[in-house]
Amino acid sequence: MKTSTLTKTAGTLALVLASALCLSDCKEKKSTSSKPLLRVGMECAYAPFNWTQDSKTTPDGTEAVPIYKEKYYAYGYDVAVAKMLAEHLGMELEIHKSEWSSIGISMDVGDYDCIIAGMGKTAERELAYSFTEPYYYRDNCIVVKAGGPYAEVKGLSELAGKGVRLTTQLGTGWVPLLEQVPGAVKPGNYETTSECFMAVSNDVADVVVVDLPTAQSALMTNKGLKIIRLAKDDTFTGDGPMVNVCIATRKSDTALRDKLQKALDEIGWNQKSKMDELMNKVILQQPAAN
């Protein structure tokens, strides 16, 4: 069949347009400098580990990092560590925002090359990803309503058999911990920790299982909540508590994992005192909206 001149012209224009769009997109993916990119995935919604903000700086003037293809900026403990690593390695940092539920999938398909997002290392996750040594050690806790029926709880056993409504963040190592409370009710878990805290504030849930820094961050703007650090002999057990927060790379990308681990070692980021000092600082740097 013959093709008309009009059809040929339209086809040519479409090809030119497609090529222009491709070139434009390719330019966006390149670094704006000659430095190699350190492409990092995180939620940008998990204060104080990472959060989203409107301004280029935190309240104390610390520079935040632009979020890739967005008009907002990211900061928090994870961003501060990523900035240190990028600077030490002579790389340009690129922050990619991802939903927690798809953060591993997005890395696997190549949207970014590592996850620095408050991710705890568990035996299950080690089957899918390669991990550095911890860049933060965290304690876990529960959060309840101040003045509520569980405000004076000291240990996990005090919640057993009382029909307590438990919640936590979806897709985290805290989810299996909910099973350690006999007779508990599970009304549902949430995509973000902010939604978990709101559920307790609104009497949709009684207890949030979470890490201590995230709880401390939440209480800065929600005085109606209370943090309870459970007794060491009456708390959650097993691999689930995720106290070791590590950088994750694709399972096969051990070269990047080793490069990041070497950088962590060289900047001395294996001392808990340094980790705690930075965490205490960033908790105070977050905007009031977080």
FIKOL-578612 format. One record per residue (C-alpha): residue number from 1; x, y, z. Coordinates in steps of 0.1 Angstrom, whole numbers, plus 5000, padded with zeros to 4 digits. Example, Ala and Ser with C-alpha at 12.3 -4.5 7.8 and 13.67 -1.06 7.14 Angstrom:
// FIKOL-578612
<atom><num>1</num><c1>5123</c1><c2>4955</c2><c3>5078</c3></atom>
<atom><num>2</num><c1>5137</c1><c2>4989</c2><c3>5071</c3></atom>
***
This chain:
// FIKOL-578612
<atom><num>1</num><c1>5000</c1><c2>5000</c2><c3>5000</c3></atom>
<atom><num>2</num><c1>5013</c1><c2>5035</c2><c3>4992</c3></atom>
<atom><num>3</num><c1>5016</c1><c2>5061</c2><c3>5019</c3></atom>
<atom><num>4</num><c1>5004</c1><c2>5097</c2><c3>5012</c3></atom>
<atom><num>5</num><c1>5027</c1><c2>5127</c2><c3>5015</c3></atom>
<atom><num>6</num><c1>5006</c1><c2>5140</c2><c3>5044</c3></atom>
<atom><num>7</num><c1>5010</c1><c2>5107</c2><c3>5063</c3></atom>
<atom><num>8</num><c1>5047</c1><c2>5107</c2><c3>5056</c3></atom>
<atom><num>9</num><c1>5050</c1><c2>5143</c2><c3>5069</c3></atom>
<atom><num>10</num><c1>5030</c1><c2>5136</c2><c3>5100</c3></atom>
<atom><num>11</num><c1>5051</c1><c2>5105</c2><c3>5107</c3></atom>
<atom><num>12</num><c1>5083</c1><c2>5126</c2><c3>5103</c3></atom>
<atom><num>13</num><c1>5070</c1><c2>5153</c2><c3>5126</c3></atom>
<atom><num>14</num><c1>5061</c1><c2>5127</c2><c3>5152</c3></atom>
<atom><num>15</num><c1>5095</c1><c2>5111</c2><c3>5150</c3></atom>
<atom><num>16</num><c1>5112</c1><c2>5145</c2><c3>5154</c3></atom>
<atom><num>17</num><c1>5090</c1><c2>5153</c2><c3>5184</c3></atom>
<atom><num>18</num><c1>5097</c1><c2>5120</c2><c3>5200</c3></atom>
<atom><num>19</num><c1>5134</c1><c2>5124</c2><c3>5195</c3></atom>
<atom><num>20</num><c1>5133</c1><c2>5159</c2><c3>5210</c3></atom>
<atom><num>21</num><c1>5114</c1><c2>5147</c2><c3>5241</c3></atom>
<atom><num>22</num><c1>5138</c1><c2>5118</c2><c3>5245</c3></atom>
<atom><num>23</num><c1>5168</c1><c2>5142</c2><c3>5243</c3></atom>
<atom><num>24</num><c1>5151</c1><c2>5165</c2><c3>5268</c3></atom>
<atom><num>25</num><c1>5145</c1><c2>5136</c2><c3>5292</c3></atom>
<atom><num>26</num><c1>5180</c1><c2>5123</c2><c3>5288</c3></atom>
<atom><num>27</num><c1>5194</c1><c2>5157</c2><c3>5297</c3></atom>
<atom><num>28</num><c1>5173</c1><c2>5157</c2><c3>5329</c3></atom>
<atom><num>29</num><c1>5188</c1><c2>5124</c2><c3>5340</c3></atom>
<atom><num>30</num><c1>5224</c1><c2>5137</c2><c3>5336</c3></atom>
<atom><num>31</num><c1>5243</c1><c2>5153</c2><c3>5365</c3></atom>
<atom><num>32</num><c1>5244</c1><c2>5191</c2><c3>5363</c3></atom>
<atom><num>33</num><c1>5282</c1><c2>5188</c2><c3>5371</c3></atom>
<atom><num>34</num><c1>5310</c1><c2>5166</c2><c3>5360</c3></atom>
<atom><num>35</num><c1>5307</c1><c2>5146</c2><c3>5393</c3></atom>
<atom><num>36</num><c1>5292</c1><c2>5111</c2><c3>5393</c3></atom>
<atom><num>37</num><c1>5257</c1><c2>5109</c2><c3>5409</c3></atom>
<atom><num>38</num><c1>5249</c1><c2>5093</c2><c3>5442</c3></atom>
<atom><num>39</num><c1>5212</c1><c2>5085</c2><c3>5436</c3></atom>
<atom><num>40</num><c1>5195</c1><c2>5079</c2><c3>5469</c3></atom>
<atom><num>41</num><c1>5159</c1><c2>5067</c2><c3>5475</c3></atom>
<atom><num>42</num><c1>5139</c1><c2>5076</c2><c3>5506</c3></atom>
<atom><num>43</num><c1>5103</c1><c2>5084</c2><c3>5517</c3></atom>
<atom><num>44</num><c1>5109</c1><c2>5121</c2><c3>5525</c3></atom>
<atom><num>45</num><c1>5081</c1><c2>5116</c2><c3>5549</c3></atom>
<atom><num>46</num><c1>5097</c1><c2>5098</c2><c3>5579</c3></atom>
<atom><num>47</num><c1>5109</c1><c2>5125</c2><c3>5603</c3></atom>
<atom><num>48</num><c1>5134</c1><c2>5128</c2><c3>5618</c3></atom>
<atom><num>49</num><c1>5151</c1><c2>5103</c2><c3>5594</c3></atom>
<atom><num>50</num><c1>5139</c1><c2>5122</c2><c3>5563</c3></atom>
<atom><num>51</num><c1>5112</c1><c2>5147</c2><c3>5555</c3></atom>
<atom><num>52</num><c1>5099</c1><c2>5171</c2><c3>5529</c3></atom>
<atom><num>53</num><c1>5101</c1><c2>5209</c2><c3>5533</c3></atom>
<atom><num>54</num><c1>5093</c1><c2>5240</c2><c3>5512</c3></atom>
<atom><num>55</num><c1>5125</c1><c2>5260</c2><c3>5520</c3></atom>
<atom><num>56</num><c1>5161</c1><c2>5255</c2><c3>5509</c3></atom>
<atom><num>57</num><c1>5173</c1><c2>5255</c2><c3>5544</c3></atom>
<atom><num>58</num><c1>5163</c1><c2>5241</c2><c3>5578</c3></atom>
<atom><num>59</num><c1>5153</c1><c2>5266</c2><c3>5606</c3></atom>
<atom><num>60</num><c1>5190</c1><c2>5268</c2><c3>5617</c3></atom>
<atom><num>61</num><c1>5202</c1><c2>5275</c2><c3>5582</c3></atom>
<atom><num>62</num><c1>5215</c1><c2>5241</c2><c3>5572</c3></atom>
<atom><num>63</num><c1>5211</c1><c2>5234</c2><c3>5535</c3></atom>
<atom><num>64</num><c1>5185</c1><c2>5209</c2><c3>5525</c3></atom>
<atom><num>65</num><c1>5187</c1><c2>5189</c2><c3>5492</c3></atom>
<atom><num>66</num><c1>5163</c1><c2>5194</c2><c3>5463</c3></atom>
<atom><num>67</num><c1>5141</c1><c2>5164</c2><c3>5456</c3></atom>
<atom><num>68</num><c1>5145</c1><c2>5150</c2><c3>5421</c3></atom>
<atom><num>69</num><c1>5119</c1><c2>5165</c2><c3>5397</c3></atom>
<atom><num>70</num><c1>5100</c1><c2>5182</c2><c3>5425</c3></atom>
<atom><num>71</num><c1>5099</c1><c2>5218</c2><c3>5438</c3></atom>
<atom><num>72</num><c1>5105</c1><c2>5207</c2><c3>5473</c3></atom>
<atom><num>73</num><c1>5135</c1><c2>5199</c2><c3>5494</c3></atom>
<atom><num>74</num><c1>5145</c1><c2>5170</c2><c3>5517</c3></atom>
<atom><num>75</num><c1>5164</c1><c2>5169</c2><c3>5550</c3></atom>
<atom><num>76</num><c1>5167</c1><c2>5148</c2><c3>5581</c3></atom>
<atom><num>77</num><c1>5192</c1><c2>5123</c2><c3>5595</c3></atom>
<atom><num>78</num><c1>5193</c1><c2>5102</c2><c3>5563</c3></atom>
<atom><num>79</num><c1>5199</c1><c2>5133</c2><c3>5541</c3></atom>
<atom><num>80</num><c1>5227</c1><c2>5145</c2><c3>5565</c3></atom>
<atom><num>81</num><c1>5245</c1><c2>5112</c2><c3>5562</c3></atom>
<atom><num>82</num><c1>5240</c1><c2>5110</c2><c3>5524</c3></atom>
<atom><num>83</num><c1>5254</c1><c2>5145</c2><c3>5521</c3></atom>
<atom><num>84</num><c1>5285</c1><c2>5135</c2><c3>5541</c3></atom>
<atom><num>85</num><c1>5290</c1><c2>5104</c2><c3>5520</c3></atom>
<atom><num>86</num><c1>5286</c1><c2>5122</c2><c3>5487</c3></atom>
<atom><num>87</num><c1>5310</c1><c2>5149</c2><c3>5497</c3></atom>
<atom><num>88</num><c1>5336</c1><c2>5123</c2><c3>5509</c3></atom>
<atom><num>89</num><c1>5332</c1><c2>5104</c2><c3>5476</c3></atom>
<atom><num>90</num><c1>5333</c1><c2>5134</c2><c3>5454</c3></atom>
<atom><num>91</num><c1>5298</c1><c2>5127</c2><c3>5441</c3></atom>
<atom><num>92</num><c1>5267</c1><c2>5148</c2><c3>5435</c3></atom>
<atom><num>93</num><c1>5238</c1><c2>5138</c2><c3>5457</c3></atom>
<atom><num>94</num><c1>5204</c1><c2>5132</c2><c3>5441</c3></atom>
<atom><num>95</num><c1>5174</c1><c2>5125</c2><c3>5464</c3></atom>
<atom><num>96</num><c1>5145</c1><c2>5105</c2><c3>5450</c3></atom>
<atom><num>97</num><c1>5112</c1><c2>5105</c2><c3>5468</c3></atom>
<atom><num>98</num><c1>5094</c1><c2>5071</c2><c3>5470</c3></atom>
<atom><num>99</num><c1>5065</c1><c2>5055</c2><c3>5488</c3></atom>
<atom><num>100</num><c1>5077</c1><c2>5032</c2><c3>5514</c3></atom>
<atom><num>101</num><c1>5057</c1><c2>5003</c2><c3>5500</c3></atom>
<atom><num>102</num><c1>5076</c1><c2>5005</c2><c3>5467</c3></atom>
<atom><num>103</num><c1>5110</c1><c2>5017</c2><c3>5478</c3></atom>
<atom><num>104</num><c1>5128</c1><c2>4984</c2><c3>5471</c3></atom>
<atom><num>105</num><c1>5110</c1><c2>4979</c2><c3>5438</c3></atom>
<atom><num>106</num><c1>5120</c1><c2>5014</c2><c3>5426</c3></atom>
<atom><num>107</num><c1>5156</c1><c2>5007</c2><c3>5434</c3></atom>
<atom><num>108</num><c1>5155</c1><c2>4973</c2><c3>5416</c3></atom>
<atom><num>109</num><c1>5142</c1><c2>4989</c2><c3>5384</c3></atom>
<atom><num>110</num><c1>5170</c1><c2>5015</c2><c3>5385</c3></atom>
<atom><num>111</num><c1>5152</c1><c2>5047</c2><c3>5396</c3></atom>
<atom><num>112</num><c1>5181</c1><c2>5051</c2><c3>5421</c3></atom>
<atom><num>113</num><c1>5210</c1><c2>5031</c2><c3>5433</c3></atom>
<atom><num>114</num><c1>5207</c1><c2>5028</c2><c3>5471</c3></atom>
<atom><num>115</num><c1>5183</c1><c2>5033</c2><c3>5499</c3></atom>
<atom><num>116</num><c1>5192</c1><c2>5055</c2><c3>5529</c3></atom>
<atom><num>117</num><c1>5158</c1><c2>5057</c2><c3>5546</c3></atom>
<atom><num>118</num><c1>5159</c1><c2>5045</c2><c3>5581</c3></atom>
<atom><num>119</num><c1>5157</c1><c2>5010</c2><c3>5569</c3></atom>
<atom><num>120</num><c1>5163</c1><c2>4983</c2><c3>5595</c3></atom>
<atom><num>121</num><c1>5183</c1><c2>4953</c2><c3>5584</c3></atom>
<atom><num>122</num><c1>5164</c1><c2>4920</c2><c3>5589</c3></atom>
<atom><num>123</num><c1>5171</c1><c2>4885</c2><c3>5578</c3></atom>
<atom><num>124</num><c1>5142</c1><c2>4887</c2><c3>5554</c3></atom>
<atom><num>125</num><c1>5155</c1><c2>4919</c2><c3>5538</c3></atom>
<atom><num>126</num><c1>5190</c1><c2>4905</c2><c3>5535</c3></atom>
<atom><num>127</num><c1>5176</c1><c2>4879</c2><c3>5510</c3></atom>
<atom><num>128</num><c1>5166</c1><c2>4908</c2><c3>5487</c3></atom>
<atom><num>129</num><c1>5192</c1><c2>4935</c2><c3>5493</c3></atom>
<atom><num>130</num><c1>5229</c1><c2>4940</c2><c3>5502</c3></atom>
<atom><num>131</num><c1>5235</c1><c2>4960</c2><c3>5533</c3></atom>
<atom><num>132</num><c1>5262</c1><c2>4981</c2><c3>5548</c3></atom>
<atom><num>133</num><c1>5270</c1><c2>4980</c2><c3>5585</c3></atom>
<atom><num>134</num><c1>5247</c1><c2>5003</c2><c3>5606</c3></atom>
<atom><num>135</num><c1>5248</c1><c2>5040</c2><c3>5602</c3></atom>
<atom><num>136</num><c1>5224</c1><c2>5044</c2><c3>5631</c3></atom>
<atom><num>137</num><c1>5214</c1><c2>5022</c2><c3>5661</c3></atom>
<atom><num>138</num><c1>5179</c1><c2>5029</c2><c3>5673</c3></atom>
<atom><num>139</num><c1>5157</c1><c2>5019</c2><c3>5703</c3></atom>
<atom><num>140</num><c1>5121</c1><c2>5010</c2><c3>5698</c3></atom>
<atom><num>141</num><c1>5091</c1><c2>5021</c2><c3>5719</c3></atom>
<atom><num>142</num><c1>5053</c1><c2>5024</c2><c3>5719</c3></atom>
<atom><num>143</num><c1>5033</c1><c2>5056</c2><c3>5717</c3></atom>
<atom><num>144</num><c1>4999</c1><c2>5060</c2><c3>5734</c3></atom>
<atom><num>145</num><c1>4975</c1><c2>5088</c2><c3>5742</c3></atom>
<atom><num>146</num><c1>4986</c1><c2>5109</c2><c3>5772</c3></atom>
<atom><num>147</num><c1>4962</c1><c2>5104</c2><c3>5800</c3></atom>
<atom><num>148</num><c1>4946</c1><c2>5074</c2><c3>5782</c3></atom>
<atom><num>149</num><c1>4941</c1><c2>5039</c2><c3>5795</c3></atom>
<atom><num>150</num><c1>4976</c1><c2>5027</c2><c3>5786</c3></atom>
<atom><num>151</num><c1>4995</c1><c2>5058</c2><c3>5796</c3></atom>
<atom><num>152</num><c1>5011</c1><c2>5040</c2><c3>5826</c3></atom>
<atom><num>153</num><c1>5020</c1><c2>5008</c2><c3>5810</c3></atom>
<atom><num>154</num><c1>5056</c1><c2>4997</c2><c3>5818</c3></atom>
<atom><num>155</num><c1>5059</c1><c2>4963</c2><c3>5799</c3></atom>
<atom><num>156</num><c1>5045</c1><c2>4944</c2><c3>5770</c3></atom>
<atom><num>157</num><c1>5027</c1><c2>4919</c2><c3>5792</c3></atom>
<atom><num>158</num><c1>5004</c1><c2>4946</c2><c3>5805</c3></atom>
<atom><num>159</num><c1>4989</c1><c2>4949</c2><c3>5771</c3></atom>
<atom><num>160</num><c1>4981</c1><c2>4912</c2><c3>5768</c3></atom>
<atom><num>161</num><c1>4944</c1><c2>4901</c2><c3>5767</c3></atom>
<atom><num>162</num><c1>4930</c1><c2>4936</c2><c3>5769</c3></atom>
<atom><num>163</num><c1>4919</c1><c2>4940</c2><c3>5733</c3></atom>
<atom><num>164</num><c1>4943</c1><c2>4968</c2><c3>5728</c3></atom>
<atom><num>165</num><c1>4942</c1><c2>4983</c2><c3>5693</c3></atom>
<atom><num>166</num><c1>4977</c1><c2>4981</c2><c3>5678</c3></atom>
<atom><num>167</num><c1>4990</c1><c2>4998</c2><c3>5647</c3></atom>
<atom><num>168</num><c1>5023</c1><c2>5006</c2><c3>5629</c3></atom>
<atom><num>169</num><c1>5037</c1><c2>5015</c2><c3>5595</c3></atom>
<atom><num>170</num><c1>5030</c1><c2>4992</c2><c3>5566</c3></atom>
<atom><num>171</num><c1>5058</c1><c2>4971</c2><c3>5552</c3></atom>
<atom><num>172</num><c1>5081</c1><c2>4976</c2><c3>5582</c3></atom>
<atom><num>173</num><c1>5098</c1><c2>4952</c2><c3>5606</c3></atom>
<atom><num>174</num><c1>5074</c1><c2>4964</c2><c3>5633</c3></atom>
<atom><num>175</num><c1>5044</c1><c2>4946</c2><c3>5616</c3></atom>
<atom><num>176</num><c1>5054</c1><c2>4911</c2><c3>5629</c3></atom>
<atom><num>177</num><c1>5058</c1><c2>4926</c2><c3>5664</c3></atom>
<atom><num>178</num><c1>5020</c1><c2>4932</c2><c3>5667</c3></atom>
<atom><num>179</num><c1>5016</c1><c2>4894</c2><c3>5669</c3></atom>
<atom><num>180</num><c1>5035</c1><c2>4894</c2><c3>5702</c3></atom>
<atom><num>181</num><c1>5006</c1><c2>4910</c2><c3>5720</c3></atom>
<atom><num>182</num><c1>4980</c1><c2>4882</c2><c3>5727</c3></atom>
<atom><num>183</num><c1>4944</c1><c2>4893</c2><c3>5723</c3></atom>
<atom><num>184</num><c1>4953</c1><c2>4925</c2><c3>5705</c3></atom>
<atom><num>185</num><c1>4930</c1><c2>4940</c2><c3>5679</c3></atom>
<atom><num>186</num><c1>4946</c1><c2>4952</c2><c3>5646</c3></atom>
<atom><num>187</num><c1>4924</c1><c2>4979</c2><c3>5630</c3></atom>
<atom><num>188</num><c1>4949</c1><c2>4984</c2><c3>5602</c3></atom>
<atom><num>189</num><c1>4984</c1><c2>4998</c2><c3>5595</c3></atom>
<atom><num>190</num><c1>4993</c1><c2>5029</c2><c3>5577</c3></atom>
<atom><num>191</num><c1>5015</c1><c2>5041</c2><c3>5548</c3></atom>
<atom><num>192</num><c1>5033</c1><c2>5067</c2><c3>5570</c3></atom>
<atom><num>193</num><c1>5041</c1><c2>5070</c2><c3>5607</c3></atom>
<atom><num>194</num><c1>5023</c1><c2>5104</c2><c3>5607</c3></atom>
<atom><num>195</num><c1>4991</c1><c2>5086</c2><c3>5600</c3></atom>
<atom><num>196</num><c1>4998</c1><c2>5061</c2><c3>5628</c3></atom>
<atom><num>197</num><c1>5002</c1><c2>5089</c2><c3>5653</c3></atom>
<atom><num>198</num><c1>4970</c1><c2>5105</c2><c3>5640</c3></atom>
<atom><num>199</num><c1>4951</c1><c2>5073</c2><c3>5645</c3></atom>
<atom><num>200</num><c1>4960</c1><c2>5073</c2><c3>5682</c3></atom>
<atom><num>201</num><c1>4952</c1><c2>5110</c2><c3>5685</c3></atom>
<atom><num>202</num><c1>4918</c1><c2>5104</c2><c3>5670</c3></atom>
<atom><num>203</num><c1>4911</c1><c2>5072</c2><c3>5691</c3></atom>
<atom><num>204</num><c1>4912</c1><c2>5049</c2><c3>5660</c3></atom>
<atom><num>205</num><c1>4941</c1><c2>5030</c2><c3>5676</c3></atom>
<atom><num>206</num><c1>4955</c1><c2>5028</c2><c3>5712</c3></atom>
<atom><num>207</num><c1>4991</c1><c2>5020</c2><c3>5706</c3></atom>
<atom><num>208</num><c1>5017</c1><c2>5027</c2><c3>5678</c3></atom>
<atom><num>209</num><c1>5048</c1><c2>5005</c2><c3>5677</c3></atom>
<atom><num>210</num><c1>5076</c1><c2>5026</c2><c3>5663</c3></atom>
<atom><num>211</num><c1>5113</c1><c2>5037</c2><c3>5669</c3></atom>
<atom><num>212</num><c1>5122</c1><c2>5062</c2><c3>5696</c3></atom>
<atom><num>213</num><c1>5135</c1><c2>5090</c2><c3>5673</c3></atom>
<atom><num>214</num><c1>5104</c1><c2>5090</c2><c3>5652</c3></atom>
<atom><num>215</num><c1>5083</c1><c2>5091</c2><c3>5683</c3></atom>
<atom><num>216</num><c1>5103</c1><c2>5120</c2><c3>5698</c3></atom>
<atom><num>217</num><c1>5099</c1><c2>5139</c2><c3>5665</c3></atom>
<atom><num>218</num><c1>5061</c1><c2>5134</c2><c3>5666</c3></atom>
<atom><num>219</num><c1>5058</c1><c2>5146</c2><c3>5701</c3></atom>
<atom><num>220</num><c1>5074</c1><c2>5179</c2><c3>5693</c3></atom>
<atom><num>221</num><c1>5041</c1><c2>5190</c2><c3>5676</c3></atom>
<atom><num>222</num><c1>5016</c1><c2>5166</c2><c3>5693</c3></atom>
<atom><num>223</num><c1>5017</c1><c2>5170</c2><c3>5731</c3></atom>
<atom><num>224</num><c1>4986</c1><c2>5147</c2><c3>5734</c3></atom>
<atom><num>225</num><c1>5008</c1><c2>5116</c2><c3>5729</c3></atom>
<atom><num>226</num><c1>5031</c1><c2>5098</c2><c3>5753</c3></atom>
<atom><num>227</num><c1>5062</c1><c2>5077</c2><c3>5746</c3></atom>
<atom><num>228</num><c1>5067</c1><c2>5045</c2><c3>5766</c3></atom>
<atom><num>229</num><c1>5100</c1><c2>5028</c2><c3>5766</c3></atom>
<atom><num>230</num><c1>5092</c1><c2>4992</c2><c3>5776</c3></atom>
<atom><num>231</num><c1>5112</c1><c2>4974</c2><c3>5803</c3></atom>
<atom><num>232</num><c1>5141</c1><c2>4954</c2><c3>5788</c3></atom>
<atom><num>233</num><c1>5128</c1><c2>4922</c2><c3>5803</c3></atom>
<atom><num>234</num><c1>5092</c1><c2>4928</c2><c3>5791</c3></atom>
<atom><num>235</num><c1>5095</c1><c2>4941</c2><c3>5755</c3></atom>
<atom><num>236</num><c1>5095</c1><c2>4928</c2><c3>5719</c3></atom>
<atom><num>237</num><c1>5118</c1><c2>4900</c2><c3>5710</c3></atom>
<atom><num>238</num><c1>5133</c1><c2>4885</c2><c3>5678</c3></atom>
<atom><num>239</num><c1>5146</c1><c2>4900</c2><c3>5645</c3></atom>
<atom><num>240</num><c1>5117</c1><c2>4923</c2><c3>5641</c3></atom>
<atom><num>241</num><c1>5128</c1><c2>4953</c2><c3>5662</c3></atom>
<atom><num>242</num><c1>5152</c1><c2>4965</c2><c3>5634</c3></atom>
<atom><num>243</num><c1>5176</c1><c2>4983</c2><c3>5657</c3></atom>
<atom><num>244</num><c1>5203</c1><c2>4982</c2><c3>5631</c3></atom>
<atom><num>245</num><c1>5196</c1><c2>5009</c2><c3>5605</c3></atom>
<atom><num>246</num><c1>5217</c1><c2>5003</c2><c3>5573</c3></atom>
<atom><num>247</num><c1>5222</c1><c2>5015</c2><c3>5537</c3></atom>
<atom><num>248</num><c1>5207</c1><c2>4991</c2><c3>5512</c3></atom>
<atom><num>249</num><c1>5218</c1><c2>4985</c2><c3>5476</c3></atom>
<atom><num>250</num><c1>5206</c1><c2>4961</c2><c3>5450</c3></atom>
<atom><num>251</num><c1>5215</c1><c2>4925</c2><c3>5460</c3></atom>
<atom><num>252</num><c1>5240</c1><c2>4922</c2><c3>5431</c3></atom>
<atom><num>253</num><c1>5255</c1><c2>4957</c2><c3>5436</c3></atom>
<atom><num>254</num><c1>5281</c1><c2>4948</c2><c3>5462</c3></atom>
<atom><num>255</num><c1>5306</c1><c2>4972</c2><c3>5446</c3></atom>
<atom><num>256</num><c1>5284</c1><c2>5002</c2><c3>5456</c3></atom>
<atom><num>257</num><c1>5277</c1><c2>4987</c2><c3>5490</c3></atom>
<atom><num>258</num><c1>5315</c1><c2>4983</c2><c3>5496</c3></atom>
<atom><num>259</num><c1>5322</c1><c2>5018</c2><c3>5483</c3></atom>
<atom><num>260</num><c1>5296</c1><c2>5033</c2><c3>5507</c3></atom>
<atom><num>261</num><c1>5309</c1><c2>5011</c2><c3>5536</c3></atom>
<atom><num>262</num><c1>5345</c1><c2>5022</c2><c3>5530</c3></atom>
<atom><num>263</num><c1>5333</c1><c2>5058</c2><c3>5531</c3></atom>
<atom><num>264</num><c1>5314</c1><c2>5053</c2><c3>5563</c3></atom>
<atom><num>265</num><c1>5345</c1><c2>5038</c2><c3>5578</c3></atom>
<atom><num>266</num><c1>5368</c1><c2>5066</c2><c3>5566</c3></atom>
<atom><num>267</num><c1>5346</c1><c2>5093</c2><c3>5581</c3></atom>
<atom><num>268</num><c1>5343</c1><c2>5074</c2><c3>5613</c3></atom>
<atom><num>269</num><c1>5306</c1><c2>5068</c2><c3>5611</c3></atom>
<atom><num>270</num><c1>5307</c1><c2>5037</c2><c3>5633</c3></atom>
<atom><num>271</num><c1>5306</c1><c2>5055</c2><c3>5667</c3></atom>
<atom><num>272</num><c1>5272</c1><c2>5056</c2><c3>5684</c3></atom>
<atom><num>273</num><c1>5281</c1><c2>5089</c2><c3>5701</c3></atom>
<atom><num>274</num><c1>5284</c1><c2>5106</c2><c3>5667</c3></atom>
<atom><num>275</num><c1>5251</c1><c2>5090</c2><c3>5655</c3></atom>
<atom><num>276</num><c1>5232</c1><c2>5102</c2><c3>5686</c3></atom>
<atom><num>277</num><c1>5247</c1><c2>5137</c2><c3>5684</c3></atom>
<atom><num>278</num><c1>5235</c1><c2>5141</c2><c3>5648</c3></atom>
<atom><num>279</num><c1>5201</c1><c2>5126</c2><c3>5655</c3></atom>
<atom><num>280</num><c1>5196</c1><c2>5149</c2><c3>5685</c3></atom>
<atom><num>281</num><c1>5205</c1><c2>5179</c2><c3>5662</c3></atom>
<atom><num>282</num><c1>5182</c1><c2>5170</c2><c3>5633</c3></atom>
<atom><num>283</num><c1>5152</c1><c2>5165</c2><c3>5655</c3></atom>
<atom><num>284</num><c1>5154</c1><c2>5202</c2><c3>5664</c3></atom>
<atom><num>285</num><c1>5160</c1><c2>5212</c2><c3>5627</c3></atom>
<atom><num>286</num><c1>5127</c1><c2>5199</c2><c3>5613</c3></atom>
<atom><num>287</num><c1>5101</c1><c2>5225</c2><c3>5603</c3></atom>
<atom><num>288</num><c1>5070</c1><c2>5227</c2><c3>5625</c3></atom>
<atom><num>289</num><c1>5049</c1><c2>5211</c2><c3>5598</c3></atom>
<atom><num>290</num><c1>5068</c1><c2>5179</c2><c3>5602</c3></atom>
***
